[in-house]
Amino acid sequence: MKRQHQTVVSLLLLGSAAYATALAGRFQFDDFHLIVNNPEMSGVSAAWHSLPISLRPLTKLTLALNVSWHGLRPVGFHLVNVGLHLCSGIILFRIAGTIHGWRSSDVSPAWLAAAIFLLHPAQTDAVTYISGRSTTLMTACLLLAHWLALGARPEARHALAWRCASLVAFLAAVLSKETALVYPLLYLIWLVVLEDRPWPRALAGAAPYAALSVVVFVGLLVHPRYHPLIVDAASRLPWKDAALSHAGAVVALLGVLIVPWRVNIDHALPTAHSLDDVWPQVLGLLAAILFIAWSARRSRVVLGGALWGFAALLPTQSVLVREDLIADRMLYLPMAGFALAFVGLLTHLSAAVLRRWPRAGPVGAPIALAMVLTLGVSTASRNLVYGSEAALWQDSVAKAPHNARAHHNLGYAYELAGDLQPAVREYRIAIALEPENARYRDSLSIGLDKLTARDTDAGRVPSDPAPGRSTARDPP
């Protein structure tokens, strides 16, 4: 027990160290629409009165509590997000510790899986980006629901109380973010693959969650705000284009998972309209599936974790099509499964190396330590770009130079900072990439007007007079 407590403390220290740099982050992008300029977030009372027609009401209530406690100082929002992230990592550690049949290894598989979940840079999009609160809160509630469900075995004391508590936590997850509705499938995968339960017993165990999911989903279909969003997402692309686009999106997300430095606030992944657009990604996805099938023959943890990860992607990568095909935070909940799968594969390979070369000594611990330290340093570094709007969009433009929205938002960040010439330059790039976008043209007009006024006040003749002026525009 003492050793387990020490392990939990080590995870808390690692996660806290990696995310200490997040506390200096500022409001970014959607934060202004969701929190700063949203009258429903002016306090708990305003949020409470709008809850019946709110999207993600529990998330909204926690954000309103933040505003009530400390106003619009970002550090308070960051503290809650980081706290939720640490809670999720500890709960995942407890969950992973219930898995039987981990291959022998010189490092705790449960600890390593939780460390990967806590420290992978892709998680910063849900944790350091304040608008990611819905994802961090949903995942913390969902993992808690899963841990409670695992304790609600028929032979356990107070099994009914554990099951009821699990259902309450699941409902809290759904009220935080609707993607939690996938949990019955995740629980079924866990029971069948990782616990080797017979299908009838597994279906009976998942039935209460499935029934609650159906009730909530029907409620979403008639909800005055959710209904138009669902209709729009379902009709955004023809089914063939949606399938091809999502195949490309899944491979892009796996790329971020495998190559962490590809994290980006705005990937701007284009939609696909024919197989020619995404055939390399389709082949890559098939290769990933074949590799998982090959690995699954050697470890059910690999299979169970991978299935959990892919199933957790279904709400965003299946029938409904988002305006932005991918975002790093889509990996947040799937990361729990993918981390288990990776550790299962690593422990299998480590054991195989020891069998073949027994004199080589333990290899798992050095690899795990190097990987954990690398991920932690990368996450701490990634958090720094949230320190200013210009830094965040400079990073995005560097990684996706053909993303017009990133150039526009970088220009807006420069304009807010008073750097008008760089702002005008970025607006022009955005217009060159998307000539039909009226908002980008309005931004250029305003930027040129400001530049003209500044040069006139300084007694200089402007080199590029403004072609016109728009009196207002939407923030990025």
C-alpha positions in Angstrom: 0.0 0.0 0.0 2.8 2.4 0.9 4.5 1.7 -2.5 1.2 2.4 -4.3 0.9 5.8 -2.5 4.4 6.6 -3.5 3.5 5.8 -7.1 0.5 8.1 -7.0 2.6 10.9 -5.6 5.2 10.4 -8.3 2.5 10.8 -11.0 1.1 13.9 -9.3 4.6 15.4 -9.2 5.3 14.6 -12.8 2.0 16.0 -14.0 2.3 19.1 -11.9 5.9 19.8 -13.1 4.9 19.4 -16.7 1.8 21.7 -16.4 3.4 24.3 -14.1 4.1 26.3 -17.3 0.4 26.2 -18.2 -0.5 28.5 -15.3 0.8 31.5 -17.2 -1.4 30.9 -20.2 -3.9 33.4 -21.4 -7.3 33.3 -22.9 -7.1 32.1 -26.5 -9.3 31.7 -29.6 -12.7 30.2 -28.5 -12.2 31.3 -24.9 -13.4 34.8 -25.8 -16.6 33.6 -27.3 -17.2 30.9 -24.7 -16.1 32.8 -21.5 -14.8 36.3 -21.8 -17.5 37.9 -24.0 -20.4 35.5 -23.0 -23.0 37.2 -20.8 -24.2 33.8 -19.6 -20.8 33.5 -17.9 -21.1 36.7 -15.9 -21.7 34.7 -12.8 -23.3 31.6 -11.3 -26.8 33.2 -11.3 -26.6 34.0 -15.0 -25.3 30.6 -15.9 -27.9 28.8 -13.7 -30.8 30.6 -15.4 -29.6 29.5 -18.8 -28.8 25.9 -17.9 -32.0 24.4 -19.3 -31.1 25.5 -22.8 -27.3 25.3 -22.5 -24.9 23.1 -24.3 -22.8 21.0 -21.9 -24.5 22.5 -18.8 -22.1 21.0 -16.2 -19.1 22.4 -18.0 -20.8 25.7 -18.2 -21.5 25.7 -14.5 -17.9 25.0 -13.6 -16.7 27.8 -15.8 -19.3 30.2 -14.2 -18.0 29.2 -10.8 -14.5 30.1 -11.9 -15.8 33.6 -12.9 -17.6 33.9 -9.6 -14.5 33.0 -7.6 -11.8 35.0 -9.3 -13.3 36.9 -12.2 -11.6 36.6 -15.6 -8.1 35.9 -14.3 -6.9 32.9 -16.5 -4.8 31.3 -13.7 -7.9 30.1 -11.9 -9.3 28.3 -15.0 -5.9 26.7 -15.6 -5.7 25.4 -12.0 -9.1 23.7 -12.4 -8.2 22.2 -15.8 -4.8 20.9 -14.5 -6.5 19.5 -11.4 -9.0 17.6 -13.5 -6.2 16.3 -15.6 -4.3 15.0 -12.6 -7.4 13.4 -11.3 -7.9 11.6 -14.6 -4.3 10.3 -14.6 -4.7 8.9 -11.0 -8.0 7.2 -11.8 -6.5 5.7 -15.0 -3.6 4.4 -12.8 -6.2 2.7 -10.5 -8.1 1.3 -13.5 -5.0 0.0 -15.2 -4.0 -1.7 -11.9 -7.1 -3.9 -12.1 -5.9 -5.5 -15.3 -4.7 -9.1 -14.9 -2.2 -10.7 -17.2 0.3 -7.8 -17.7 3.5 -9.4 -18.8 6.3 -9.2 -16.4 8.3 -6.0 -16.6 10.8 -4.0 -14.7 8.5 -1.0 -14.6 4.9 -0.8 -13.4 2.7 -1.0 -16.5 -0.2 0.9 -14.8 2.2 3.7 -13.7 3.6 4.0 -17.2 0.2 4.1 -18.9 -0.9 6.8 -16.5 2.3 8.8 -17.1 1.8 8.7 -20.9 -1.7 9.9 -20.4 -0.6 12.7 -18.2 2.4 13.9 -20.1 1.7 13.4 -23.8 1.8 16.9 -25.5 -1.5 16.3 -27.4 -3.3 16.5 -24.0 -2.4 20.2 -23.7 -5.2 21.1 -26.2 -7.7 19.9 -23.6 -5.8 21.0 -20.5 -4.0 24.3 -21.2 -6.5 25.6 -23.7 -9.2 26.8 -21.3 -12.0 25.9 -23.7 -10.9 22.3 -23.4 -12.6 22.2 -20.0 -15.5 20.2 -21.4 -13.1 17.4 -22.5 -11.1 17.3 -19.2 -14.2 17.4 -17.1 -16.0 14.8 -19.2 -13.0 12.4 -19.1 -12.5 12.8 -15.4 -16.2 11.9 -14.8 -16.1 9.1 -17.3 -13.0 7.4 -15.9 -14.5 7.8 -12.4 -17.7 6.1 -13.7 -15.5 3.3 -15.2 -13.6 2.8 -12.0 -16.8 2.6 -9.9 -18.3 0.2 -12.5 -15.3 -2.1 -12.0 -16.0 -2.1 -8.3 -19.6 -2.9 -8.8 -19.1 -6.7 -9.3 -21.9 -8.9 -8.1 -19.7 -10.5 -5.4 -18.6 -7.1 -4.1 -20.0 -5.5 -1.0 -22.4 -2.7 -1.7 -22.3 -3.6 -5.4 -25.6 -1.7 -6.0 -24.3 1.5 -4.4 -21.2 1.3 -6.6 -23.3 0.8 -9.7 -25.6 3.7 -8.8 -22.6 6.0 -8.1 -21.1 4.9 -11.5 -24.3 5.8 -13.3 -24.3 9.2 -11.6 -20.7 9.8 -12.7 -21.6 8.7 -16.2 -24.5 11.2 -16.3 -22.1 13.9 -15.1 -19.8 13.0 -18.0 -22.6 13.3 -20.5 -23.7 16.7 -19.1 -20.1 17.8 -19.5 -19.7 16.8 -23.1 -22.0 14.7 -25.2 -19.2 12.5 -26.6 -19.4 10.6 -23.3 -22.4 8.7 -24.8 -19.8 6.3 -26.3 -19.1 4.8 -22.8 -21.4 1.8 -23.1 -19.2 0.6 -26.0 -16.0 1.3 -24.1 -17.3 -0.6 -21.1 -18.4 -3.5 -23.3 -14.9 -3.6 -24.9 -13.3 -3.7 -21.4 -15.5 -6.5 -20.2 -15.2 -8.7 -23.2 -11.5 -8.2 -24.1 -9.7 -7.2 -21.0 -11.7 -9.2 -18.5 -12.7 -12.1 -20.8 -16.4 -11.9 -19.8 -18.9 -14.0 -21.8 -20.9 -11.8 -24.1 -24.3 -12.3 -22.3 -22.8 -11.1 -19.0 -20.9 -8.3 -20.7 -24.1 -7.0 -22.4 -26.0 -7.2 -19.1 -23.3 -5.2 -17.4 -23.3 -2.5 -20.1 -27.1 -2.4 -20.4 -27.8 0.3 -17.7 -25.3 2.7 -19.4 -26.8 1.9 -22.8 -30.3 2.6 -21.6 -29.2 6.0 -20.1 -27.4 6.8 -23.3 -30.5 6.2 -25.4 -32.6 8.5 -23.1 -30.0 11.3 -23.2 -29.5 11.0 -27.0 -33.3 11.3 -27.6 -33.2 14.4 -25.4 -30.4 15.8 -27.5 -32.4 15.3 -30.7 -35.2 17.6 -29.3 -32.9 20.0 -27.5 -33.3 23.5 -29.0 -29.6 24.0 -29.3 -28.3 20.5 -30.0 -30.9 19.6 -32.6 -29.7 22.1 -35.3 -26.1 21.3 -34.6 -26.8 17.5 -35.1 -28.7 18.2 -38.3 -26.0 20.4 -39.6 -23.2 17.9 -38.8 -25.2 15.0 -40.3 -25.7 16.9 -43.6 -22.4 18.7 -43.9 -20.9 16.1 -46.4 -22.2 13.2 -48.4 -21.6 9.9 -46.6 -18.8 8.9 -49.0 -17.0 12.2 -48.5 -17.5 12.0 -44.8 -16.1 8.4 -44.6 -13.0 9.4 -46.6 -12.5 12.6 -44.7 -12.7 10.8 -41.4 -10.3 8.1 -42.5 -7.8 10.9 -43.2 -8.6 12.6 -39.9 -8.0 9.4 -37.9 -4.6 8.9 -39.5 -3.8 12.5 -38.8 -4.7 12.1 -35.2 -2.6 8.9 -35.0 0.2 10.9 -36.5 0.0 13.4 -33.6 -0.1 10.5 -31.2 3.1 8.9 -32.6 4.9 12.2 -33.4 4.0 14.5 -30.5 5.7 17.6 -31.8 3.0 17.8 -34.5 0.5 19.2 -32.0 -1.3 22.3 -33.4 -4.1 24.5 -32.2 -5.6 24.5 -35.7 -4.6 21.7 -38.1 -6.9 22.9 -40.9 -7.3 19.4 -42.3 -9.1 19.6 -45.7 -12.1 17.4 -46.5 -11.7 14.6 -49.0 -14.0 14.1 -52.0 -12.4 11.1 -53.6 -10.1 8.2 -52.8 -7.3 10.0 -54.6 -7.3 12.6 -51.9 -6.6 10.2 -49.0 -5.4 6.9 -50.4 -2.1 7.1 -48.5 -4.0 7.7 -45.3 -6.4 4.8 -46.0 -3.4 2.5 -46.5 -1.9 3.8 -43.3 -5.1 3.1 -41.4 -5.3 -0.5 -42.8 -1.6 -1.0 -41.8 -2.4 0.2 -38.3 -5.3 -2.2 -38.0 -3.2 -5.1 -39.3 -0.5 -4.3 -36.8 -3.0 -4.2 -33.9 -4.4 -7.5 -35.1 -0.9 -9.0 -35.1 -0.1 -7.6 -31.7 -3.4 -8.7 -30.2 -2.4 -12.3 -30.7 0.3 -11.8 -28.2 -1.4 -9.5 -25.7 -5.1 -8.9 -25.0 -4.1 -5.6 -23.4 -2.9 -4.3 -26.8 -6.2 -5.3 -28.4 -8.4 -4.0 -25.6 -6.5 -0.7 -25.3 -6.5 -0.1 -29.1 -10.2 -0.9 -29.4 -10.9 1.5 -26.5 -8.9 4.2 -28.3 -10.5 3.8 -31.7 -14.0 3.5 -30.2 -13.5 6.7 -28.2 -12.8 8.4 -31.5 -16.2 7.4 -32.9 -18.2 10.4 -31.7 -16.0 12.8 -33.7 -15.0 10.5 -36.5 -18.0 8.6 -37.7 -21.5 9.8 -38.9 -21.4 13.5 -37.8 -18.9 15.8 -39.5 -17.4 18.7 -37.6 -16.4 22.0 -39.2 -12.8 21.2 -38.0 -12.2 17.6 -38.9 -9.5 17.2 -36.2 -8.3 18.8 -33.0 -5.7 17.5 -30.6 -8.2 17.3 -27.8 -10.0 14.5 -29.7 -7.2 12.3 -28.5 -7.8 13.1 -24.8 -10.1 10.2 -23.9 -8.7 7.8 -26.5 -5.3 8.4 -25.0 -6.3 6.3 -22.1 -6.8 3.3 -24.4 -3.8 4.0 -26.7 -1.6 4.3 -23.6 -2.7 0.9 -22.3 -2.1 -0.6 -25.8 1.4 0.9 -26.1 2.4 -0.2 -22.6 1.1 -3.7 -23.3 3.2 -3.9 -26.4 6.2 -2.5 -24.7 6.0 -5.0 -21.8 5.6 -7.8 -24.3 8.7 -6.7 -26.2 10.7 -6.2 -23.0 9.9 -9.7 -21.8 10.8 -11.1 -25.3 14.2 -9.3 -25.2 14.9 -10.7 -21.7 14.0 -14.2 -22.8 16.4 -14.1 -25.8 19.2 -12.1 -24.2 18.9 -12.7 -20.4 22.3 -11.1 -19.8 21.2 -7.8 -21.4 19.4 -6.9 -18.2 16.1 -5.0 -17.8 15.4 -2.7 -20.8 11.9 -1.5 -20.0 12.8 0.9 -17.2 15.4 2.9 -19.1 13.1 3.2 -22.2 10.2 4.2 -20.0 12.2 6.8 -18.1 13.5 8.3 -21.3 10.1 8.4 -22.8 8.4 9.9 -19.8 11.0 12.6 -19.4 10.9 13.5 -23.1 7.1 13.7 -23.1 7.1 15.8 -19.9 9.7 18.3 -21.3 7.7 18.5 -24.6 4.5 19.2 -22.7 6.1 21.9 -20.5 7.5 23.5 -23.7 4.2 23.3 -25.5 2.4 25.0 -22.7 4.6 28.1 -23.1 3.0 28.9 -26.5 -0.3 29.6 -24.7 1.4 32.5 -23.0 0.4 34.9 -25.8 -1.9 34.9 -28.7 0.9 35.8 -31.1 3.0 32.9 -29.9 0.2 30.4 -30.3 -0.6 31.4 -33.8 3.1 31.7 -34.8 3.4 28.1 -33.8 0.3 27.2 -35.9 1.5 29.1 -38.9 4.9 27.4 -38.8 3.3 24.0 -38.7 0.5 24.7 -41.2 1.7 27.5 -43.5 -1.3 27.0 -45.9 -3.9 27.6 -43.1 -5.6 30.9 -43.9 -7.4 31.0 -40.5 -4.1 30.7 -38.7 -2.6 33.5 -40.6 -5.6 35.7 -40.0 -5.6 35.0 -36.3 -1.9 35.7 -36.1 -2.6 39.0 -37.8 -5.3 39.8 -35.3 -2.9 38.9 -32.5 -0.3 41.3 -33.9 -3.0 44.0 -34.3 -4.1 43.7 -30.7 -0.4 44.1 -29.7 -0.1 47.2 -31.8 2.2 45.6 -34.4 0.3 46.8 -37.5 2.7 46.1 -40.3 3.1 42.3 -39.4 -0.7 42.2 -38.9 -1.3 43.6 -42.4 1.2 41.1 -43.8 -0.6 38.2 -42.2 -4.0 39.4 -43.4 -2.8 39.6 -46.9 -1.5 36.0 -46.8 -4.9 34.9 -45.4 -6.6 36.6 -48.3 -4.2 35.1 -50.8 -5.1 31.7 -49.5 -8.9 32.3 -49.2 -9.8 35.2 -51.6 -13.5 34.8 -51.0 -13.4 35.3 -47.2 -15.1 38.7 -46.4 -14.0 38.7 -42.8 -10.3 38.5 -43.9 -10.8 41.5 -46.2 -12.5 43.5 -43.4 -9.6 42.7 -41.1 -7.1 43.9 -43.8 -9.2 47.1 -44.3 -9.2 47.9 -40.6 -5.5 47.1 -40.2 -4.7 49.4 -43.1 -6.9 52.2 -41.7 -5.0 51.9 -38.4 -1.7 51.9 -40.2 -2.7 55.0 -42.2 -3.8 56.9 -39.1 -0.6 56.0 -37.3 1.6 57.1 -40.2 -0.5 60.3 -40.6 -0.1 61.1 -36.9 3.6 60.6 -37.2 3.7 63.1 -40.1 4.6 60.4 -42.7 2.9 59.7 -46.0 1.4 56.2 -45.9 2.9 53.8 -48.4 -0.3 51.8 -48.7 -3.6 53.7 -48.2 -6.6 51.7 -46.9 -9.0 50.7 -49.7 -12.0 51.0 -47.4 -13.2 50.5 -43.8 -15.4 48.1 -42.0 -16.7 49.3 -38.6 -16.8 45.9 -36.9 -15.6 42.4 -37.2 -15.8 39.2 -35.2 -12.9 38.2 -33.0 -11.0 35.1 -34.2 
